[in-house]
Amino acid sequence: MTTTSAVWAKVRAIVARVFGVDGGVVQPESELRSFESFSSIRLVELVEDLEAEFGVEFSTEDLAPERLRKVSDLADCVTRRLDSDA
C-alpha cells in the first residue's frame, strides 16, 4: 500500500509537469482550473499519467467534474483506487 505522503509527492510532481509549473506552487488546495495552462486536453493527460504512474484505472464516477476541483481531490482519488485494489 502506498502512503498518503508518497501519493501526494507523486501527484504533485505529475500535476506540475503536466501544467508546466514549479512543484512549489502545487498545493493541496490549488484549484485545477487556476493553472494557466489548464484545458480539457491537459486534464485527460493528467488522468492518463496518474493511472500509469499508480497502476490504477479511474471510474467515470471518479472523474465527475464536481469531484475533481482541487489537487487534493486527485490525490484522494488515487488513494481510494489504491485502497480498493489492495
N, C-alpha and C positions, 0 to 999 in steps of 0.2 A: 504494500500500500504506500502511496506517495504522501508525504507530509504536506500540510497546508502551506508551509513556508516554501517548500520545493515547488509546489504547484504555482504559487504566487510569483516566484522568481522566473519561472519559465514563461508564464502568461505575460508578465511584464516585458520580458525580452522580445517575445513574439509580437506583442502589440507595438512596441517601439520600432521594431524592424519593419512591420507591415505599414505603419503610418509614417515612417521616416522621421521619428522624433527621438530625442535623447531619453533613455530609460528613466532618468531622474524626474521627468515631467509626468510619467505614467504613475498615477496614484490610484488606489482602490476606488476612490470616489470620482475619478475622472469620467466624465460623460463621453461615450464613444463619439458622438456627433461633434464634440468640442475640438477634435483633432482636425486641423485644416485640410488634411488630405482624405478625410472620411468620405466614402462613397459606398454604394451597394456592392460594387466590384471589390473594393478593399475589404468589406465585411465578409464576403464569400472567401477571399484569400485568407483572411484571419481564421475563419472557421476551419477551412481545409488544413491550414498549418497546425492549428491546435489539435485537430483529430489525428493528424500524422504524428505529431510530437508525443501525444499521450496514448496513442493506440486505442482511441475511443471513437464512437460514432454518435453524434448528437441526434436526438429525435426532433421531429417537427415541433413538438411542444417546447423543447429546449430553445429552439431558435425563434420563438414568437417575439416580435418586436418589444412587447411590454416586459419581456423577461431579460432582454439584452440592452440595457441602457448604460450601464457603467462597467468599468473594467472589472470591478469586484463581481459583477454578475457572470462574467466569463469564467473567472476563477471558481466561483461556486458551481457553475455548470460542469466544469471539468471534474471537480471534486465529487459531485453527485454521480457522474458517469463512472469514475474510477471506483467509487464505493459500490455501485450497483453491479459492476463487473467482477468485484472481488469475491 
